């Protein structure tokens, strides 16, 4: 009986798929949260007790993260543009 992390083929396949799925799902969450933040003003965030600096940092961070998402999806600017899902999606099966 092994203890801890195992290294069999099924274990490696599962971890590879989990990494790819987690990244995909995280980018989906980033896209959704960025869309929400686009509807919220700095003043709205200040009303929730964010400082002006914090509100701007939050909005800027998700602008940057969303730009990375677009590069990952192949819809953002990269010379040349590349869909990083080309091979990673192969690890996710039909999910």
C-alpha positions in Angstrom: 0.0 0.0 0.0 1.4 3.4 -1.0 1.1 6.4 1.2 0.7 9.9 -0.2 0.9 10.9 -3.8 0.9 8.0 -6.3 2.5 8.0 -9.7 0.5 5.5 -11.7 -0.8 6.3 -15.2 -4.4 6.9 -13.9 -3.1 9.2 -11.2 -1.1 11.2 -13.7 -4.0 11.4 -16.1 -6.3 12.6 -13.4 -3.9 15.3 -12.2 -3.3 16.5 -15.8 -7.0 16.7 -16.4 -7.6 18.5 -13.1 -5.0 21.1 -13.9 -6.4 21.7 -17.3 -10.0 21.9 -16.0 -9.1 24.1 -13.1 -7.3 26.6 -15.4 -10.3 26.6 -17.9 -12.8 27.0 -15.1 -10.7 29.8 -13.5 -10.6 31.7 -16.7 -14.4 31.3 -17.0 -14.8 32.8 -13.5 -12.4 35.6 -14.4 -14.5 36.5 -17.4 -17.7 36.5 -15.5 -16.3 38.5 -12.6 -14.7 41.0 -15.0 -18.1 41.4 -16.7 -19.6 42.2 -13.3 -16.9 44.7 -12.5 -17.5 46.4 -15.8 -21.0 47.3 -14.5 -19.7 48.6 -11.2 -18.2 52.1 -10.8 -15.4 53.0 -8.4 -17.9 55.0 -6.5 -20.1 51.9 -6.1 -17.1 50.0 -4.7 -16.3 52.9 -2.4 -19.8 52.7 -1.0 -18.9 49.1 0.0 -15.9 50.5 1.9 -13.2 50.0 -0.7 -10.8 52.9 -0.9 -10.4 54.6 -4.3 -7.0 52.9 -4.6 -8.4 49.5 -3.7 -11.3 49.8 -6.1 -9.0 50.8 -9.0 -6.6 48.0 -8.2 -9.4 45.5 -8.2 -10.8 46.6 -11.5 -7.2 46.8 -13.0 -6.3 43.4 -11.7 -9.3 41.8 -13.4 -8.7 43.8 -16.6 -5.2 42.2 -16.7 -6.5 38.7 -15.8 -9.1 39.0 -18.5 -6.5 40.0 -21.0 -4.6 36.8 -20.1 -7.8 34.8 -20.6 -8.2 36.2 -24.1 -4.6 35.2 -24.9 -5.3 31.7 -23.5 -8.5 31.5 -25.6 -6.7 32.7 -28.7 -8.9 35.8 -29.0 -6.4 38.3 -27.5 -3.4 40.0 -29.0 -0.3 37.9 -29.3 1.9 37.8 -32.3 0.9 35.5 -33.6 -2.4 34.9 -31.8 -2.5 31.4 -30.3 -5.3 29.4 -28.7 -3.6 27.9 -25.6 -6.6 25.5 -25.3 -5.5 23.7 -28.5 -3.7 20.9 -26.5 -4.9 21.6 -22.9 -8.5 20.9 -23.9 -7.4 17.4 -25.0 -6.7 16.7 -21.3 -10.2 17.5 -20.2 -12.1 14.8 -22.0 -15.8 15.5 -22.6 -16.3 17.6 -19.5 
